[in-house]
Amino acid sequence: MGKRPDRTSGPTPGAARSGPRPGPVPGSPPLTERQEARRRRILHASAQLAGRGGFDAVQMREVAEAAGVALGTLYRYFPSKIHLLVATMQDQLQHLHTTLRKRPPGGATPAERVAETLMRAFRALQREPQLADAMVRALTFADRSVSPEVDTVSRQTTAIVLDAMGLDDPTPEQLSAVRVIEHTWHSALITWLSGRASIAQVKIDIETVCRLIDLTGPEAPEVTGRRR
């Protein structure tokens, strides 16, 4: 509102398809060391701008200037502001995952460890509410053109949860439980950002949904949902 509009829909079709793809998109060639350094500067600039002013502060021209790249180069890496902010969330989750591997959760059960992990992730976002809001809004606005990047965010979140559970080869039931947990965490983040939920309420919701893990573990009773 009041800010000059950004090209959230991306550049011309030809420009959107040229150059390296953002993030580890399956089938794309790996970035060179120089390209990766450039991409990291762009993501850092995006996070800095979003952290100071939220979604509206992330203007592609300002990101390019802060990262020291040409505007056309920025669009070759990230065809739109939505692509850029989803990739920023992807980068933030990657940092979180690295931190969690260095200092894993200490709960006695998988459910407790996952709840602790998600609350640590939540508190990390809580320290940067403007950045969190910008990334969540980008995920909400993402259309099919951003599907590979959104899928990567989902895979990263799943990997973080499975690491906390201590699982390498989850069953379909366990993966289903993980998806429900992820949906609840995402919803809790949105309600907190909008001021409709307190941190205490978020913690209760996360701890409650994580109990699904106990229902899908090896000691859980056999599911009899097919009975009428």
N, C-alpha and C positions, 0 to 999 in steps of 0.2 A: 504494500500500500504506500503510494507516494514515491517508491523507488522505481527507477527505470526498469522496464521489463527485461527478463533474461530469456535466452533461447532454450527453454526447457525441452522443446521438441527436437533440438539438434539442428545441424546445418543441412546443407543440401544432401540428397541421398548419396551422391557420389563421394562426398567428403566423409560421410558417416562410415563408409565401408573401407576407406583406405587407412593404411598405417596399422600399428599394433592394436590389438583388442585389449580393453581394460580387464585386468585380473586374470587369474588362471582359467580361462575359458577352454574347455576341452577342444582339442584339434587345432588350437592356435600355436604358432611357433613361439618358442621361448624368447623373452626379451634379452637383448644384449646388456652388458653391465652398464653401459651409458644410458640405454633406454630405461632400465630399471631405476637408476639414480634419478632420472628425469621424472619418472612416474612417482617416485617417493616424494620428490619435492612438491609435485602437484597435490598429492594426497595430504601432505603436511599443511600446505597452504589452505586447502579446503577445510581441514579440521580447525585450523586457527581462525579462519573467517567465520565458520559456523559457531565455534565456541564463543566468539565475541558478539555475534548478532543473530544467530539462528539461521533458519532456512533462507530468509530474504537477503541475508548478508552475503550469501554465496552467489556472486555474480561471476560469470565465466571470464569476463575481461579482467576483473580484479584478481581472480585466481591465477590467471596466466601471468599477470604482472608480478604477483607475490612469488610465484614459482620460477620466474625468470625464463619463461618460454613464450613463444609466439602464440597468439590466439588460435591460429589454424592448427598448430601442433597440439594444443590442448584438446581441440575437437577431434583430432585423429585418435587420441588416447581415450577420450570420453565424449561420445557423440552428443551428450546433453548433461544438463545439471543433475538430472535424476540419476543417470549412469554414474556420475562423479560421486554423488552423496551415498549411493548404495555401495560403491567401491570403497568409500571412506569407512562405512560401517564394516565392510569385509576386513579392512585393514585393522580397525579397532578390535574386532573379534580375534584376529590373528595374534595381536599383541596380548590380549587377555589369555588366550589359550597357552601361549608361551609362558606367561606368568604363572598360570595354574599348574603347568607341568613342573615348574621349578618349586612351587609351594602348593602341593595338592591339598584338597579338603581333608579334614580329619575326622569326619563323622564315622560312627561305628557301623552303619548300614548304608547300602547304596542310596536309599531314599534320603537319608540325612546328608550324604555327601553331595548329592545333586542339589538339594535345597540350599546347602551352604554355597555351592558353586554359583548358582543362579543369583543368590543374594549378593555375593561378591561382585558379580557382573553388574547387577542393578546398582550397587553403591558406586561402582566406577562410573556409570552413566550419570548417577545422581550428582557427582562432583562437576559434571559438565552438562547441565540441563539444556542449554541452548544447542549444543552439539547433538545431544541425544534427541531432542525434538526435531532437528533438521534431518537426521538420519531416518528416524521413524516416519516422518512425513514423506521422505523420498520413497521408502518402501511402500507406503500407502498409495502414492501416486504412480508407482511403476506400472507400465503397461507391458505387453508381450515383448516389445523390443528389448526390455531389460531383464527378461526371464533368465538368461544364463547367469547374470550377476546376482539376481535374487536367489536362484537355486544354490549358488555358491555360499551365500550368507546362511541359507538353511542348512547346507551340509556342514558348515563350520559349527553352527549351533549344535547340531546333532552330535558331531565329534566331541565337543566339549562335554555334553551330557553323558555320552557313552564312556568317555574317559573317567568321569566322576563315578560312574557305575562300576567301572572296572571290566567292561565288556569289549571283546574284540569281534565276537560273532553273535550278535543279538538275534533272537527269534522274531518272527513277524509280530507276535503279541507285544514283545518288548519295544520294537520299533514303533508300534502303534501308540504305546504309552508315552514314548519319547515325543511323538508328534503332538499329543494332547498337552504334555508339559510345556513344549515350546509355544503352542498357541496361547496357553494361559499366561506364560511369562510375557509374551508380546502384548497381550491384552492388558495385563497388569501395568506394564510400562506406559501404555497409552493412557490408561485411566489416571495414573499418577501424574503424568505430564500435563494432563488437562485439569488437574486439581480436584479430581473426583475420588481419589483414594489416597490414604495416608501410607507412609512407609510400613506402619504396623499392619495395615490391612493387606498390603502387598506381600509381606512376609507370611501372614496366615494363609493367603491363597496359594502361594508357592509351596509351602510345607504341606498343605492339604493335597494338592494335585500330585506331589511327589510320592504320596502313598500308593499311587497306582503301580509304582515299581514293585512294591511288595506283592501285588496281585499277579505279577507276570514273572516272578522269579522262580527258580527251580523248586523252592519249597511251597510255592502257591498251589492251592487245590486245583484239580483239573477243571477247566472251563466247561460248563454244561449249558451254555447259552442256546444250544440248538434244541433243547427240550422245550416242548410246548406246554 
